[in-house]
């Protein structure tokens, strides 16, 4: 399995270009397909492209906040102390991998931004804790374990497509209405998939643990860790606070933060109690983690610093979403969407379509490495096919979501924050995560084919 993983990592490192390049290539591919398969002229297609370019600004902002609020929450002092405590539970190289993989997966199910950042921090802290106690671990394998959350996130509570279709005003509402989470992420086939992944992925990664003499030392000091060793709050001392102007002190006031959180809870608690998790949409999820992050950081200064770091990782999402919207504009206005939908219908049966939709989503994710962007491009096609084949739209939503998340195992786009925190090259971890990806594709295919 290690040799197989290394071969896949070498291929991915050599042939998978930057995610922005993917967006441009996909735009050109869709433009060419529309030119040859529809009656639109090149000038008309350019107009279709520009016409759709700005249609996902609200959705793009929602996706950006998912990442920023998740990062800020994961880097709060209490969360960092929790990560440090969990890392100390590792008693050997096998338990170190298992703790990292299971922790990252559980966090990814709760919130994909939290799973991505906290999973990376957990991998680093586990490695550092093991080094301090003389336990040799394979750091690239630990980093791959910390990436597990990105292969289950779209089946979890922050899944872009399930939350979007349950949010009033989404771009397919006129066609499918609102689809509650009970018909998407809480479907039995998705829950079985998550249980199998939570058990199987850690075991699979543990089986790839090399012998002690082959393991790599961490090779870094405590000061190099993103956790900063102590997990302190960064709050100024009383002397430093007195030296600040009254305006500057407001950024370090706990009273101001707790007042904001208290007001937020006035809306949040009734909304959660009345709707429950099943009624969660993107806006309520982001608001929940915004309030939780503010409360855990304790000051506006601390939260603003963490959010600024998270925003750095969101820049690619911000700049690429207009291109995905442009692709959707071409597909919708040119009639290419109807052509592709008919292909799927002609090729599939009601029994086989969920599987083929999942596989197509696996492939599309390599070109559109964003769950929200992929749903914008592929969602109309899948929903059109499910309507024609008499399949519940929630099954189509989850087919896209499950396929999208799994090929993150060989897609370096969302691994960039992880690589920055662990200071590793993509090729070091993607080989191991690719093995987990293939396992997940098999499990997801069986679940969505036979349990729907």
Secondary structure in CASP SS format (residue, H / E / C, confidence):
PFRMAT SS
TARGET T0000
AUTHOR 0000-0000-0000
METHOD secondary structure of the structure
MODEL  1
X C 1.00
X H 1.00
X H 1.00
X H 1.00
X H 1.00
X H 1.00
X H 1.00
X H 1.00
X H 1.00
X H 1.00
X H 1.00
X H 1.00
X H 1.00
X H 1.00
X H 1.00
X C 1.00
X C 1.00
X C 1.00
X H 1.00
X H 1.00
X H 1.00
X H 1.00
X H 1.00
X H 1.00
X H 1.00
X H 1.00
X H 1.00
X H 1.00
X H 1.00
X H 1.00
X H 1.00
X H 1.00
X H 1.00
X H 1.00
X H 1.00
X H 1.00
X H 1.00
X C 1.00
X C 1.00
X C 1.00
X C 1.00
X H 1.00
X H 1.00
X H 1.00
X H 1.00
X H 1.00
X H 1.00
X H 1.00
X H 1.00
X H 1.00
X H 1.00
X H 1.00
X C 1.00
X C 1.00
X C 1.00
X C 1.00
X H 1.00
X H 1.00
X H 1.00
X H 1.00
X H 1.00
X H 1.00
X H 1.00
X H 1.00
X H 1.00
X H 1.00
X H 1.00
X H 1.00
X H 1.00
X H 1.00
X H 1.00
X H 1.00
X H 1.00
X H 1.00
X C 1.00
X C 1.00
X H 1.00
X H 1.00
X H 1.00
X H 1.00
X H 1.00
X H 1.00
X H 1.00
X H 1.00
X H 1.00
X H 1.00
X H 1.00
X C 1.00
X C 1.00
X C 1.00
X C 1.00
X C 1.00
X H 1.00
X H 1.00
X H 1.00
X H 1.00
X H 1.00
X H 1.00
X H 1.00
X H 1.00
X H 1.00
X H 1.00
X H 1.00
X H 1.00
X H 1.00
X H 1.00
X H 1.00
X H 1.00
X H 1.00
X H 1.00
X C 1.00
X H 1.00
X H 1.00
X H 1.00
X H 1.00
X H 1.00
X H 1.00
X H 1.00
X H 1.00
X H 1.00
X H 1.00
X H 1.00
X H 1.00
X H 1.00
X H 1.00
X H 1.00
X H 1.00
X H 1.00
X H 1.00
X H 1.00
X H 1.00
X H 1.00
X C 1.00
X C 1.00
X C 1.00
X C 1.00
X C 1.00
X C 1.00
X H 1.00
X H 1.00
X H 1.00
X H 1.00
X H 1.00
X H 1.00
X H 1.00
X H 1.00
X C 1.00
X H 1.00
X H 1.00
X H 1.00
X H 1.00
X C 1.00
X H 1.00
X H 1.00
X H 1.00
X C 1.00
X C 1.00
X C 1.00
X C 1.00
X H 1.00
X H 1.00
X H 1.00
X H 1.00
X H 1.00
X C 1.00
X C 1.00
X C 1.00
X C 1.00
X C 1.00
X C 1.00
X C 1.00
X C 1.00
X H 1.00
X H 1.00
X H 1.00
X H 1.00
X C 1.00
X C 1.00
X C 1.00
X C 1.00
X H 1.00
X H 1.00
X H 1.00
X C 1.00
X C 1.00
X C 1.00
X C 1.00
X H 1.00
X H 1.00
X H 1.00
X H 1.00
X H 1.00
X H 1.00
X H 1.00
X H 1.00
X H 1.00
X H 1.00
X H 1.00
X H 1.00
X H 1.00
X H 1.00
X H 1.00
X H 1.00
X H 1.00
X H 1.00
X H 1.00
X H 1.00
X C 1.00
X C 1.00
X C 1.00
X C 1.00
X H 1.00
X H 1.00
X H 1.00
X C 1.00
X C 1.00
X C 1.00
X C 1.00
X C 1.00
X C 1.00
X C 1.00
X H 1.00
X H 1.00
X H 1.00
X C 1.00
X C 1.00
X C 1.00
X C 1.00
X C 1.00
X C 1.00
X C 1.00
X C 1.00
X C 1.00
X C 1.00
X C 1.00
X C 1.00
X C 1.00
X H 1.00
X H 1.00
X H 1.00
X H 1.00
X H 1.00
X H 1.00
X C 1.00
X C 1.00
X H 1.00
X H 1.00
X H 1.00
X H 1.00
X H 1.00
X C 1.00
X C 1.00
X C 1.00
X H 1.00
X H 1.00
X H 1.00
X H 1.00
X H 1.00
X H 1.00
X H 1.00
X H 1.00
X H 1.00
X H 1.00
X H 1.00
X H 1.00
X H 1.00
X H 1.00
X H 1.00
X H 1.00
X H 1.00
X H 1.00
X H 1.00
X H 1.00
X H 1.00
X H 1.00
X C 1.00
X H 1.00
X H 1.00
X H 1.00
X C 1.00
X C 1.00
X H 1.00
X H 1.00
X H 1.00
X H 1.00
X H 1.00
X H 1.00
X H 1.00
X H 1.00
X H 1.00
X H 1.00
X H 1.00
X H 1.00
X H 1.00
X H 1.00
X H 1.00
X H 1.00
X C 1.00
X C 1.00
X H 1.00
X H 1.00
X H 1.00
X H 1.00
X H 1.00
X H 1.00
X H 1.00
X H 1.00
X H 1.00
X H 1.00
X H 1.00
X H 1.00
X H 1.00
X H 1.00
X C 1.00
X H 1.00
X H 1.00
X H 1.00
X H 1.00
X H 1.00
X H 1.00
X H 1.00
X H 1.00
X H 1.00
X H 1.00
X H 1.00
X H 1.00
X H 1.00
X H 1.00
X H 1.00
X H 1.00
X H 1.00
X H 1.00
X H 1.00
X H 1.00
X C 1.00
X H 1.00
X H 1.00
X H 1.00
X H 1.00
X H 1.00
X H 1.00
X H 1.00
X H 1.00
X H 1.00
X H 1.00
X H 1.00
X H 1.00
X C 1.00
X C 1.00
X C 1.00
X C 1.00
X C 1.00
X H 1.00
X H 1.00
X H 1.00
X H 1.00
X H 1.00
X H 1.00
X H 1.00
X H 1.00
X H 1.00
X H 1.00
X H 1.00
X H 1.00
X H 1.00
X H 1.00
X H 1.00
X C 1.00
X C 1.00
X C 1.00
X H 1.00
X H 1.00
X H 1.00
X H 1.00
X H 1.00
X H 1.00
X H 1.00
X H 1.00
X H 1.00
X H 1.00
X H 1.00
X H 1.00
X H 1.00
X H 1.00
X H 1.00
X H 1.00
X H 1.00
X H 1.00
X H 1.00
X C 1.00
X C 1.00
X C 1.00
X H 1.00
X H 1.00
X H 1.00
X H 1.00
X H 1.00
X H 1.00
X H 1.00
X H 1.00
X H 1.00
X H 1.00
X H 1.00
X H 1.00
X H 1.00
X H 1.00
X H 1.00
X H 1.00
X H 1.00
X C 1.00
X C 1.00
X C 1.00
X C 1.00
X C 1.00
X C 1.00
X H 1.00
X H 1.00
X H 1.00
X H 1.00
X H 1.00
X H 1.00
X H 1.00
X C 1.00
X C 1.00
X C 1.00
X H 1.00
X H 1.00
X H 1.00
X H 1.00
X H 1.00
X H 1.00
X H 1.00
X H 1.00
X H 1.00
X H 1.00
X H 1.00
X H 1.00
X H 1.00
X H 1.00
X H 1.00
X H 1.00
X H 1.00
X H 1.00
X H 1.00
X H 1.00
X H 1.00
X H 1.00
X H 1.00
X H 1.00
X H 1.00
X C 1.00
X C 1.00
END
